[in-house]
Amino acid sequence: MHRARDAFAGTPAGRADAGGASMGRALLLACTLMLSGCVERMFFYPDRVQYMRPADVGLAHEDVDITTADGVRLHGWWLPAQGAARGSVLHLHGNAANVSNHLPLVAWLPPAGFNVLMVDYRGFGASEGTPAPDSVVEDGLAALRYLRARGDTDPARLIVFGQSLGGATALRVLARDAEGVRLAIIDSAFASYRGIARDAAIGSIVLAPLAPLAGMLPDAASDPETAVAQLRLPLLFVYGTADQVIPPNHSDRLHAAANEPKRLIVAPGARHMEALMRRDVQAQVMAAMLEALR
């Protein structure tokens, strides 16, 4: 099974460090020019590669089109529950590739009786447009509205499942619209845009001089940590202790800022977004989902 990847801000740094001093200087110059005009681009690494199809893992699916409030057409996959549906899940993926690369992370849900809507942010996969931290929130809101409006879902039995960038985006989406959402599952997310950008820059010899440019990203008012404090619904946070992409302290901060009811699942030794590939973690998450839908 193809493992979903989540590039995040550290990937260009890793490639440059391995490429020698001259390549590092060239990348530093390129990054400086890019970030000075559009620093948020360091958050997004979309592609249009077809990594796999739902049929590859034994799932039925429907290709769906979703139109955002500002008129951008998004592509998504609807994965129907096998048997009677217990509820419906909106999955918001990480910042790299597209839905086809993240399919293994949700493939266990339809056999367990859950519909799943996977949606590609603008600029990812077959979706139109160009991504930015604020625009992907609009994409998440459009997907949530679409999920509620489908005739084959119960709009009062929804779960939002966000991973990495998708977890941060999910919190901002729910701060604006949580109608019908009974649980939010936030896996390996970051607490602050500027904070995670600085963490990524400081963790790289090449990108370290760019850390001050993180101030060009959305400020604290738009941070996931601010959004989570506004929520009044059950929250489940998940992370792995060996996450080298988003430091675990970001999930700890989100958990601390959240209102009750809330829960934290820590997966020892799991790397970025690996926790929910473990059957024991899936079992704990499933128990929380069923509890929320009682």
N, C-alpha and C positions, 0 to 999 in steps of 0.2 A: 504494500500500500504506500502510495506517495505521501511523504511527510510534508505537511504544510510548512512553509517558511514565512518568516516575518522579518523583513530586512531591517527596518527602522534606521535610525540615524547612524548606527555604527558600521554598516556595511561598506560605504565608500572609504571610510578610514582604514578598515582592515585590508582592503585591496591596495590602498596606497602604501601602507606600511610594508607590504610584501614586495612592492615594486621598485624599491631603491630610492635613493635621495633625489635623483633628478625627476623621477615620476612624482614623488611626493611634493616637490616644489611646484610642478606643473599643476597637480591637483589642488594644491593650496591656492594658487592663483585663480584657477577655475572656480573653486568653491567661493573664494572671496568675491569674485565678480557676480556669481550667481546669487549668493546669499545677500549681498548688499542690495539687490533689486527685488528678491523674492525669497526671503529666508525660509518661509514655510515649505519650500520645495524639498528641503532635507527630510521632511516627514513622509513623503510619498514615493513609492517605487512600483507603479502599476505596470502591467504588461497585458498582452492580448493572447498569450499562449494558452492552448487548450491542454491542460495537464491531465485531466481525466474527466469522465462523464459519470453521472449517477449510476448508469447501467453497469459500469465497471465494478461497483460495489453492491450490485443487486438492488438498486433503488429505482423506483419510478420517478419521473419528474415532468414538470411543465415549465417551458421557458415563458417568462412573464416580462411585460414592459410596465414601468412605473414612471409617471411624470411628476416632477417636483413642482413646488409652488412657483419657482422661477422658470419653468418650462423646459427643464433638462430631462431627456429621456434616459432612464436607467434600465439596465437589464438585470434580471434575477432568475433564480431557480426556485420553484415551488416543489418541495419534496413531501408528498402526502404521507400521513401516518399509515402504517400497516395495521389494519383492523380499525376498530372504533377509536376515534381521536380523543385523547385525554385533554389536549390543549394544543396551542400553536406557539411556535418559537420563532422570533425574529433574530437571525444571526447577523451580527456586524463584525466583519473580519478585520484582520490586521492591515498593515500599511503596504504590503507587497503583493505582487502578482494579481490574482483575481479569485472569484469564487471557486473555480475549478481546482485551485491549489489548496484551498481550505476545506474541501469536502470531507476529508477523513476526520476532521474535528467535530463534525455533526452527524456523520453517517450512522452512529449508534442510536440516534434519537427516533427516526421513523419506525424501526423495528420495536421500539419501546412504547409506541403509541402516540407519538407527537408529530404533528405537521411542522415543517421547517420552511421558512422563507429566508433564502440567502440572497443578498443583494450586493451588486458591485457599485461602489461609489462612482461618482462622475469621473471619467478618465480611466477607469479600470475595466478590463475585459471588454465587453460589448457596449458599455455605457458611454454616453456622450459627455462632453465637457472636460473641465480641468479641475482637479481637486485642490482644496484649501481647507484649513482647520474649521472654518465656519461653514463652508459650503457642504462638507460631508455631514454636518449636523442636519442641514436641510434635507439631505438624502435620507438620513435615518428617519426623520419625521415623515417624509413621503412614504417610506416603506411601512412604517407603523400604521399610517392612515390606510394604506392599501390592504394591509393584513386585516384590519378591523372590518373593511368593507367587503371582503370576499364573502360570497354566499355560503361557502362550505366551512366557515370557521365560527367559533363562538367568540364574539368580540369581548366577552368578559372573562376569558380564560387564556390570557396571553402571558408569555414569558419573553423577556429580552435578554439575549446572551451575547455579550461583547467581549472580544479578545484583543489585548494590546491596544493599538489605536482605536479599535472598535469598542473596547471597554470604556475608554475615555470619552468617545463619541456617544456611547449609549447613555452615560450619566448626564451629558448635556441635553440629549434628546428628551430624557425622562423628566428633567427639570422643567421642560416646557410642555410636555404632553405625556402623561402616564395613564390615561384612561384605559381601563380594562387590563392593565398590567398587574399581575399578581406576584411577580418575582423578577428581580434583575440579577443575572449571574455575570460578574465582572472578573475576567481572567487576565492576569499579567498586565494590568493597565498602569498608566502613569498618572500622577497627581497634578502635575504642572507642565504646561508646554515649555515655558522657559527653563524650568528645572531639568526636564529630561534632555532638552537640547544642550544645556551646559554639561550635564553628566556625560553625554555622548562625546562632546568636544573635548572635555578634560580627560576622557579615557583614551584619547588618541594624540600621539605626538603631532600628527599632521593637522588635525582640526583644533587643537588647543588654542591657537591664536584667534580662532573664530568665536570662542565662547562669549565675548561681549556682544556679538551680533544676535544672540538669543533674545536680547531685549526688543527685537523687532517682531517677535512672535506675540500671539494674544496674551494679554495681561491677566492678572489674578482673577478679575471679574469673569473671565471666560474659562477659567480652569476647571477641570473635573472635580478637584477638591472643593471648589465653591459650589458646584452643581450638586454634589452628593449631599451636602449639608441641607439642601432644600427638599430632599425627597422624603416622602412618608409612605414607603412601601418596603416589603422585605428585601433585603440585599444579601447576596452571597458573594464573598470575595475569594478568589483562588489564586495561588501563585506557587512557583517552585523555588526552593532555596538556592538552586544553582543557576538562576536566571542571570545571564551576563548581558542581556540586552536592555531590560528595564530593571534596575535594582529593586529588590524586594521591599525596601523601605517605602517605595511609592505606594504599594498596596497597603502597607501598614498605615500610612497617612490617610488613605482613602477610608479604610476601615475605622480609624479613630474619628474621622470627621463625620461619619455616617450616623444617622439616628437609628434607634432600635425599631423593629427587630433586624438584627444583622448577624452574620456568621462569617468566620474566616476558616478556610481550608488551606493548610500549608502542606505541600508535597515535598518531602525531603529528597534532595538530589535531582529534582526535576529542573530541566532547563526551560527556556522561554516557550510558553504555551504547550509544554509537554505534559503538564499535570493531568489534563483532561483526556489524554491518550491512555491513562492508567485505569484499569477496570475498578480498582478500589475507590478512586476519586469519582469516577462516573457513578458508582453506586451511591456515594454520599450526595452527589449533586442530584441524582434522580430522586432520592428520598426527600430532599429539600423541595424539589419541584412538585412532587405529589402532595407534600404537606401544604404548600402554598395554594394548591388547587382544591383543597378540601372544602 
